[in-house]
Every structure is written in structure tokens, then in C-alpha cells.
Amino acid sequence: MKAVTRSRYGPPEVLSISETEIPKIKENEILVKVHATTVNRTDCANITGKPYVVRIFTGITAPMRNVPGTDFAGEVMQTGKEVADIEPGDRVFGFDDNGLSSMAEYMSIPVSKTIRHIPLGFSYRDAAASVEGAHYAINFLNKVKLRAGEKAMVNGGTGAIGSSLIQLLKYHGLEVVATGPAEHIETLRSLGAKRVIDYKTQDFTRDEEKFDYVFDSVGKSTFGECKRLLVKDGIYISSELGPYSQNPFLAISTTFSEGKKVRFPLPVNIPESLKIISELIESGNYRPLIDRSYPMEQVKEAFEYVMTGRKIGNVILNINHF
């Protein structure tokens, strides 16, 4: 089979397409014919080994997995003797931020990992695009107690996390203001943003409106810059550690003080995230935002594009034709 491979950390140039053996499954595993994955921020961290903290999970000096890929959507081809509730022919999708070796024509995965059936009528492409960003968005929102009628600012509304946040906040009855490029204002409104700030011409931190929450899904602001946007007990959450890794420390220190607070969106419980997103897909309350697709042979170009920071929603890597 064909697979994307690498033997060291580095830029997209370390990636190549290789011929490897189809994995042999264990009794608690399934063999999946992969149709689609995404090239996402987590994948970029996993191939570059930066920030260095990711190497605790992916390998200190060299990657533990030669085949990258953290999410997948595909067809079950074979099941181990101990596998129940999944059969050959089932359409499934899943995610593991530490890596699944899913950028290959076939992958094996233990059923103990997060795997769900793809909702009826949902394509492989859409299923693959509904995992990574949505998981991180859910882990923003499970750090707070949302109430219908509250107001939220989403910085980076056109990203995979941001576009998911907008839809989830709308579902919970919040009023959303989002930042994004002017050419995608209508897209952001269609996702649920009441108002859109063009980040190319306006500084969202100088906005005059007050918000219960400021969610920075691209990690390009600080608590200090956004304090003025928050109501007296408002909450700030960023997807990044912040300058000098301040955000986790601020999350601890502001917990014990009055007024505006920081929360840190430590991403946990992937099974619960996929359960939530599957239910939202089935009820028609979630759809992934997709920028473009690349064939597996153009994986370097896909990573290079994602690393520019200009992607809108998700970038798909087509593995097998479907």
C-alpha cells in the first residue's frame, strides 16, 4: 500500500510517499481502508516536533510513528475476533491527537481508540473534517457554563476551531461576533456569526462591545489585550500557551481572584467530543467548513499551505478515491 512516511521531525520536505505492507490486525483491532484525513494544526506540530512539548507524546528525539495522521474517515475491511459492534463494510471515523498513522491507504486501529460510525448521509470528506477542530472547540466550551443570550467573541472564525466554535455557540443560544477576512463575511454569517470584524482592517481588541467570553481560536491575542472586551466576570480562553506560557498560569491565578478570568482549554475526552459532534451532525446543527482538497501525492503542498496560516476551515487529504 501507499503511505505518507517520515523518519525525523522537520518541515514538509521530510515527508515522502512510500510502499509499505498493509497492517496485520490484532484481535482487538480493525483494518480500515482510509478515504480521507485532514492536514491540521495538530498534524503540523506532530511532523515538526514543535512546540517541543508535543514530543513527550510523539517521541523525544525522533517520531515514534513513521506514518503521520491524527484523524480519518474510511471503510472497515476486517475486524479482529474480540471486536463487537463494528463489521466489515461499516463507515467509520475517528481521531487521536497523538497520532493514528492515518495518512495511508490502510490503517489498523484498536477499538479502544475513539471510533464512531459516520452519520447517515455524511460523506467521508465531511466526516474527516468534523473531528480535530470540533474536538478543540468543544474543549473550549466545556470549561465554562454557557447560558442562552450571552455574548461571545471568536477570534479566528474561519479556522477549523473557530468555525466549529461559532456553530456550537449558536446551538447553545449565544450571540456571536467573529473575526475573519472580509471575503468570507457571508460564510461566517451562515455559520451563525451575528457580526463579523475584518481582522485585516480592524483590531478586534479595540471593539466597543462587551462580551461574556472571548475565545481566541488562533492564539494571537493575550488576556491583557482582551480584558477591556470582557464584562466584569467575563472569561478569556486562547488555543495557545501565550507569551512566556502565561495562559496556564493565569488560569490558575485568576481562579482565586475576583473579576475577569482565564481558562485553559486542555483537550481531553475525545470519545465525548465525537459523541457530541455526531449528535449535532445528525440533528443538522453542525457542518464542517472545508477549504480545499489535495491528493495524497501532494501531501507536502498540503502541509505547506496549512502552515501559511491562511486556510479556511479544513484541508482534506484524499487517500483512496471514493
N, C-alpha and C positions, 0 to 999 in steps of 0.2 A: 504494500500500500504506500501511498504518498503521504508524507508528513512534513510539517514545518519543524526544523530542528535547529539547535544551537548548542554549543559546548561551553560557552562562557558568557558572562554579563557584558553588555555593551549596547551600542546603538543598533538600529535596524540592520546594519551591514553584517551583524553576526548571524543573521538568520539565513537559512537555505532550505531548499526542498530536497528531501532525501527519500529513498526507497527503504522501507523498514517492514518488519514482519507484522502481520495482523496480530493483535494481542490475544493470548490464550486466557480465557476467563477462569476464575476460581469458583467454588461452589456458591459463594455469596455475591457474585458479580454478574453484570450483564454486559453483553457486547453491543455497542451502538454504532450504527452507520451514521456518521456526523454529516448533517446537511448544512448547518450554518453555525458560526460563532460570531462574536463581536471582537473588534480590536478596541480596547477600552483603557481607561487610566490605570486600572489595576494591572492589566497586561503590560503596559509600558513600564510600570515600576518593577514588575517581575522580570522583564528582559534586561533592563538596565541595572537592576540591583540598587536603585536609588528611589527614595531615601534609603540609607543603609539599614534602617530598622527592618525593612522587608526581608533582609537576608536571614534574620532569625528564623523565618518560616520557610524560606525558599532555598537556603544553602548559604553558608557564610562566605566561602571563597569561590565557589562555582555553583551553578544551579543544580538542584537535586533532580529536576526533571529536564530532560533534553528537549522534549516537545512542550511548547508553551500552550496557553489557552486556559481560561478560567470559566467560561460558560459554553453551553452547547444546546443545540436542538437537533434531534435526529430520530432514527427508527431503530427499535430494538431488533437485533438479528438473532441473538442467542441468550439464554438465561441459564444460570447455574442451578444445581439441584436444590439449593436452600432458598431460592428466590420465590417469593409468593407475590401475588397482586400485579406482576408485570409479566407480559408474554411477548414472544416474537411478533413483530408487526405493530406493536404499540408505538405511538408517537410520544416522545418524552423530551423534557428539557431540564436543565439544572445549572448549578453554579457552586464554585468553591474558590474563594479569593486567594487561597494558597496554591492553586493550580490543579488542573484536571487532565492536562495533555490532550486537550480537545481540538487543537489545530492539526488534525489528522483525519484521514478518511474513515478510520475506525478507532474507537477508544473503548477501553474496559473501565467499569466503574462499580465499586461496591454499592449495594443497595442501602448501606448505612449512610451514604452520602445523600445530599439533597437532590432528589429526583422527583419530578411530578409529571403527570400526563399533560400534554398540551391541550388546552381547552378546544372544544369542538369548533371548527371553522377558522381557527387561528393558524397562520402559516408558520413553517419552520423559521423563516426570516423574522417574523414578528415575535415569535416566542423567544428566540435568541436575544432579541433587542429589549426584552421585558424583564431582564434579571438584574444585571450589575447595578445600573443606575437606580432602578427601583428599590433594590435592597438598601443602598446607602441612603436614599430618600426616606424610606421607612424608618431607618435608624436615626434620622434627624427628629422625626415626629414622635417616636416612642420615648423621647427624652423630655417631652413636655405634655401638658394636659390641654389639648385643643378644645376650644368652645366655639360653636357656631356664632358668627357675627364678628369675631376677632379679625384683626388686620395683620397681614404678613408681607414682608418684603423678601423677594427671592432674587438674589444677585446671581446672574448666570442662568437665566431662564431657558436658554436654548441648549444647554448641555444635557447629558443623559440624566444626571441627578436633578438638575433644575427643572427640566420638563416633566419629570416624574413628580417632583415636589408640588408644582403648580396644580397638577391633576388631583393629587392626594389632598391638598389643602382645599381645593374647590369641593371635593367629595365631602369633606368634613364641615363645609359651610362657611369657610373663611373668605374674606375679601383679600385678593392678591394683587400686589403691584410687583412687576418683574422687570429686570434689566435684560437688554438684548440688542442686537443690531437692528437698525431701522428697517432693513429689508425683510425682517422676519416678525414685524409687529403683528401682522394678521395671524401668523402661526401661533404666537404666544397668546393672543386673544382667544383663538379657537381652543387652546388647551385650558383656558379658564382665567387668564390674567385680566383684571378689570382695567388696568392701566399699564403702559409699557414705557420704560425710560431707555432712551437710546444711549448706551454706555459710551459710544464714540463721541458724543457731543455734550453729554451731561454727566456730572458726578452724582451718583445716587446718594452718596453720604450727605449731600447738601440739600436733599429734598425737604420740603416743609411739612410733609405729613408725618404723623406719629404712628408707630406700629407696636403691636404686642410682641412680634417676633421679627428678627432679621436673620434670614437663613442665607449664608454665603456659600453657595454650592460649588464655587470655583476657588474659594480660599484666597481672594485677592484684596481683602479688607482686614481691618483689625477691630477689636472691641472698642478701642478708644475712638476710632473714626466713626463708628456706628452708634455710639452711646446716645448722641443727640436725636437719633431717629426713634428711640425706644420710649414707650410710656414708662412711668416711674418703677414698675415692677416687670418691665419687658425683658425678653431673653434673646441673647445673641448666640448663634451656632455657626461655626465655619467647618468646611470639609477638610481644612488643613491645620497643621500644628500652630501656624502663625510664627511671626518673628521670634527667634530665640525659644521656639517651642512653648510659647506663652499660654496657648489656649487650654491645654490640660490643667496647668497650674491655676489659671484664672477660674476654671470650672470648679476647682476645689476651694479656692479662697472666697469666691463670691457666694458659694453655698451658705457660708456662715455670716453673711453680711446682709444688711437691708438694701432694698432697691434693685437696680438692674443687675442681671446675672448672665454668666456664660455657662453653656452646657457643651460637653464634648461628645460628638456622635460616634462613640465606639461601636463599630458594626458587629453585632452579634446575632445569633439565632437566625441563620439563613433559612432553615425549614419554615419558620413562622413567616418570614418575608415572602417566600414563594407561595405560601398558602394564601396570604393576603392578596398578593398581586393576581393569583389565579382567580380568586373570587371577584376581584374588580374587573378583570378581563371578561369573565362570564356574565357579569351584570352590565357590561357596556360602559363602565366608568373609567377605563384605562386603555390607552393605546400608546405604543412606543413611538417616539419621534426618530425617524431614520433619515440620515444624511445621504449616504451612498453605499454601494457595494463594490467589493473587489474579489476577483477570483483568487484562489489560494496561491497561484503562481505570482501574484503581485502583492504578497504579504509585506515585503519591505516598503513598498509605496504606501500601503495602508497604514503601517506604523508611522511612517514619516509624516503623513497627513494628520493623523491623530495628534502627534507630538507638536504640530504647529499651534495647537490650541484653538483652531478655527472650526472644528467640527460642530455640526448642528445635530444634537441628539446622539444617535448611534451610528457607528460604521460597521457594516456587515462584511464578514469574510465568508464567501461561498466555498464550501469544501466539496460536496458532491452535488451534481446537478439534480434538480427535483422539479 
